[in-house]
Amino acid sequence: MAIGWYPGHMNKARKDIMKALKQVDLVVEILDARLPASSTNPLLDSLIGELPRLKVLNKSDLADPSVTASWIAHFNQQGQAAITQGKDDDFTAEQILQASKQPYRPDRNKIFRFMIVGIPNVGKSTLMNKLLKRKLAKVGNEPAVTKAPQESSLAEGIKLIDTPGVLWPKIEDQEAAYRLAASGAIRNTAIEFEDIALFTLSFMKTAYPENLLSRYRLTELAAEPIELLEQIAEKRGALRKGGVDYHKASEIVLNDFRNGALGLLSMEKPPLTFDPEIG
């Protein structure tokens, strides 16, 4: 099935972002560390222009650490500031500015604003709550929780703008769309669970077969993804009268993938392989 998701509120969000960018000094772009390329919105380059940008590879605690290190090296070689964030990491506004290499001195006559942007369900509101040291922005496992830009004061002379997650009108690369769906960036109601689960299993079987064997206590992996899904269904009791409950089995696979139960994994590597030890 072709995957796409661009509800009306996202068109409004894009316009809101364009308006707010006029007063922004720094853009903090949140990416999913497991799929940095697919979770990059191609519209952002044209929207942001020459504004300074910091890439934050969120959910790094769910990603393959060696691959994440390669992504950081890749971005740095391109002259782009980039850092990682896991669920237990905390940042202050000053640390964000330091990581972005943006000079800042408190000045009552000048407010420094930075904006958090990113696709749905990638962790924008989570970062905002950490920076605020309190729960202000809503956080959820489903996309599109944040509905409109929110501005908050972080420290003297520093303000933060959180924005709704925005996808682009048409996802040309359907493999990227499937990766986004597997990660949870696209609403469950807009996908076919079985298709996404089979795609995920095909990837896992090639890239992280041992993770599948361990998680589902299998002695061997079936040759075809559909057969592998049936193996998992039998192991996890996803059965119904007459055979396998493919939808339930698919939910199990996707939930395990999204919450890290399948281990630390990354669905994408940077265009070139970097050795972080040698740069």
Secondary structure, DSSP 8 states (H G I E B T S, - for coil): -------HHHHHHHHHHHHHGGG-SEEEEEEETT-TTTTS-THHHHHHTTS-EEEEEE-GGGS-HHHHHHHHHHHHHTT-EEEEE-TT----HHHHHHHHT------TT--EEEEEE-STTSSHHHHHHHHHTS--S---SSS----S-EEEEEETTEEEEE------S----HHHHHHHHHHT-S-GGGS-HHHHHHHHHHHHHHH-HHHHHHHTT-SS--SSHHHHHHHHHHHHT-EETTEE-HHHHHHHHHHHHHHTTT-S--S---SS---TTT-
